[in-house]
Amino acid sequence: MEQLHLGYALVGGLAVVLAAMSGKIRNLPLSEPLLALLLGVLAGPRVLGLIEVPEDERSTLLLEVARILLAISLIGVSLRYPVRRLRPIARPTTVLLTVGMVGMAALSAALAWLVLGVPVALAVLIGACITPTDPVLASSVVTGKPAEEHLPARTRQLISAESGSNDGLALPLVLVGIALVVRESVGSAVLDSLYQLAVGVAVGVIIGLLAGRAVSFALQHSDVSQGSSFVFTLVLAVAVLGVARLLNADGVLSVFVAGLAYNFAVAENEVGPQNTIDEAVNRYVVLPLFLLLGIELPWTQWAHLGWAALAFPVAVLLLRRPPVLLALARPLHLRLRDAVFLGWFGPIGVSALFYLTFSEDEGVSDPRLWAAGSLVVVASTVAHGVTAAPGRWLYRRAAGS
């Protein structure tokens, strides 16, 4: 219990510091998740030894924290822009969610097989887990005043739409990977994933539309304040997640769809006050998860990987996404600088942690899964956290040249 209270103190203290420096952080080569990760490493058993989480509790704790954080983040992403403004990017987003996602999964799996030397089945699962673009880390790139000043709206909208959608849509890839590793029927995994996606979408649409209609009615009759409306969307995310899980559906996709349906059902000026969820999640709610990750990093398992512990994350960052975006530049109607920017800023974070621990919860016991996946998440958190501010500046410079 003492360690838990110490964790509260560390997260709260970091949040206070970040709040005091909120105007400067976005212009520095740092991110809130990166700072929380470093604090976790410092407090963890390998450095100061202040906090240690039992091994048998690590996977479950990370899984549930990541699940809740994803739900809150995705409701924020879905409310970031009025849904009617997203129609012009519907086609490129569909390309990213189909050809793009399959391409990234295949490249990631090939890298895991070639660099790590793991069996093909495990490589497929690793590739699937690290495929989704993380909405939490991506939000630190596309939200806030610097992003609005340096990046065009279409680029920010594409990253938002992709990162919000592909977290839930990655589930079929992950379920197939799990089936291959534990030697269960791939056909059953495909059917299960189709059921989860279909029910998840239905739950999201129904609850989101009902919630949107209810809030619109209440606002028209002055029955709800803006503050209550903001809290309502957070509660909505948790409620949708719970209903979807009770029906054994894809809760992550369900929450995002519910947010879009809610967004569609309410007026544009009613969504505006609530889209500050992004800022709250990125700056504060994400801190406990990355603190926990820093504490739980598998240093011994990384050492067992040898040279591959350095080669694999570097290869993933350079070859998982940039080649796919460059190849799809024409279908996506992207200029070279946009393809390069979108190719680099497709971070791997909370969604990968969710699927890694979800796979363990489903019976995958190979320690190389967590070792490889956590390596990539840490590398992405560091690389994208350090390059977010310089990347936006370089993009603006290239656009002005």
PyMOL commands that set and color helices and strands:
alter all, ss='L'
color gray80, all
select helices_A, chain A and resi 2-20+22-25+32-43+55-78+83-116+120-129+135-142+145-150+153-169+171-182+186-220+226-246+251-265+268-274+277-285+287-295+299-305+308-319+322-327+336-344+350-361+367-400
alter helices_A, ss='H'
color red, helices_A
deselect
rebuild
show_as cartoon
